[in-house]
Amino acid sequence: GEDVEQSLFLSVREGDSSVINCTYTDSSSTYLYWYKQEPGAGLQLLTYIFSNMDMKQDQRLTVLLNKKDKHLSLRIADTQTGDSAIYFCAERTDKLIFGTGTRLQVFP
Amino acid sequence: GAVVSQHPSWVICKSGTSVKIECRSLDFQATTMFWYRQFPKQSLMLMATSNEGSKATYEQGVEKDKFLINHASLTLSTLTVTSAHPEDSSFYICSAAGTGLGEQYFGPGTRLTVT
């Protein structure tokens, strides 16, 4: 079945690292994505990883994929107040399935 | 990244009327477009997938006669909510994918309120 789970909320201090976790169930996923959604706005593609990779780094963002455990994480280094948003992971099978979203709150 | 636009960004309509939402890929050709709806504080739910020149494929539970999707060109898809009811009030987001591997870009969304 298709089920993508995330923790609902994460609060971090400005300058610290944030780690947002995601678990999925479909082992046939080809790509896994992280999207950012600010209030009242659409989704911004942050990064994606092909399913045969285990890590991808892009500036402050690091994606780790444990395919055996079907676990995906997004680490944001030096978190800023502008990073406050909802973060969705998504897996691609024959379509894109979104996780439940994690609200990241960054406080000074 | 590629740009996807939606119009209008918000719309208020009366029950029983129809509303059309446009989705355009501005700088790439979208072979596939997707329509999602998002209720407050919830995730995105895929409504339908459309390929240019073909009929849309609707997800289970989505009424195809109520949510009419047209993907007439590689840069434009429209979603028409027919005979709208208050329960259709939601945030509708379109997404477009080109032929490149893995990337799918999202529009800014359209907030529909049916009174």
Boltz contact constraints between the chains, C-beta under 6 A:
constraints:
  - contact:
      token1: [A, 31]
      token2: [B, 102]
      max_distance: 6.0
  - contact:
      token1: [A, 41]
      token2: [B, 108]
      max_distance: 6.0
  - contact:
      token1: [A, 42]
      token2: [B, 93]
      max_distance: 6.0
  - contact:
      token1: [A, 42]
      token2: [B, 106]
      max_distance: 6.0
  - contact:
      token1: [A, 42]
      token2: [B, 107]
      max_distance: 6.0
  - contact:
      token1: [A, 42]
      token2: [B, 108]
      max_distance: 6.0
  - contact:
      token1: [A, 42]
      token2: [B, 109]
      max_distance: 6.0
  - contact:
      token1: [A, 43]
      token2: [B, 106]
      max_distance: 6.0
  - contact:
      token1: [A, 48]
      token2: [B, 102]
      max_distance: 6.0
  - contact:
      token1: [A, 95]
      token2: [B, 46]
      max_distance: 6.0
  - contact:
      token1: [A, 96]
      token2: [B, 104]
      max_distance: 6.0
  - contact:
      token1: [A, 98]
      token2: [B, 43]
      max_distance: 6.0
  - contact:
      token1: [A, 98]
      token2: [B, 44]
      max_distance: 6.0
  - contact:
      token1: [A, 100]
      token2: [B, 43]
      max_distance: 6.0
  - contact:
      token1: [A, 101]
      token2: [B, 43]
      max_distance: 6.0
